[in-house]
Amino acid sequence: MKRDEAIRFERVTCRLGGVQVLEGVTFSVLRGDFCYVIGPNGGGKTTLLKLVLGLLRPDRGTVRVFGTAPSEVSARIGYLPQYQHFDPLFPVTVLDVVLMGRIQNSVQVFTSKRDRDAARNALGLLGLGTLESRPFAALSGGQRQRVLIARALVHGPDLLLLDEPTANVDVHIEEILFHLLGKLNRTMTILLVTHDYGFVPREVQRVVCVNRTVDVHPTRKLTGGVIQNLYRMHLSRVHHAKSVGRREARHA
């Protein structure tokens, strides 16, 4: 049975501050895909995610999510941005942070038992169930990142967008995270932005290469030549290990 498209870009061009970030981009992501999004800094990866979220609009072309405008399906999208800013003196608990993902509008003050149960379930998925009363500021960087992923999951999205989710986690937690994402991928489409092009976890099915334009490759066709063309630099051989803990990538 043919799968429907979760995301469709059609001849999309987007400019930011007078600079053309994406140009003539056409590609699709099918429902149920787990995609790595890779490319050089400034190549347009985060811009691509913001177009999917409806936070940006293209100068030309169309973006469709589940067949309609992104703004029409924002409730079906979970998002972990690349940079998180918080006040370490603000007295917010781990559970409070995850509950923020259940807030539907700016005037909502109270949360229901259903909201709290969903937040606890999301924390449990990330192995953080015992930390719900802990101050968020007291957590390690890796723990905070997992809490923020739980916040993106708490409303049960059909599409999950993650911008550098493994930036502050160690190798062991990264392996656990990808195992979890592989399970979540059974019920949702996942796009994950990363700078780690030297290793593609086995859970990932396709790689979206972004550098002003976009090309999509099955993971088995992500060759050294593809990477060199994407980053426009010479690279030595990339060694793909079987485990996250043994990966290495050497740059010339």
Sequence and secondary structure as in RCSB ss.txt:
>XXXX:A:sequence
MKRDEAIRFERVTCRLGGVQVLEGVTFSVLRGDFCYVIGPNGGGKTTLLKLVLGLLRPDRGTVRVFGTAPSEVSA
RIGYLPQYQHFDPLFPVTVLDVVLMGRIQNSVQVFTSKRDRDAARNALGLLGLGTLESRPFAALSGGQRQRVLIA
RALVHGPDLLLLDEPTANVDVHIEEILFHLLGKLNRTMTILLVTHDYGFVPREVQRVVCVNRTVDVHPTRKLTGG
VIQNLYRMHLSRVHHAKSVGRREARHA
>XXXX:A:secstr
    EEEEEEEEEEEETTEEEEEEEEEEEETT EEEEE  TTSSHHHHHHHHHTSS  SEEEEEETTB GGGGGG
GEEEE S     TTS  BHHHHHHGGG  STT     HHHHHHHHHHHHHTT GGGTTSBGGGS HHHHHHHHHH
HHHTT  SEEEEESTTTT  HHHHHHHHHHHHHHTTTSEEEEE S TT   TT  EEEEESSSEEEEEGGG  HH
HHHHHHTS EEEEE  SSGGG EEEE 
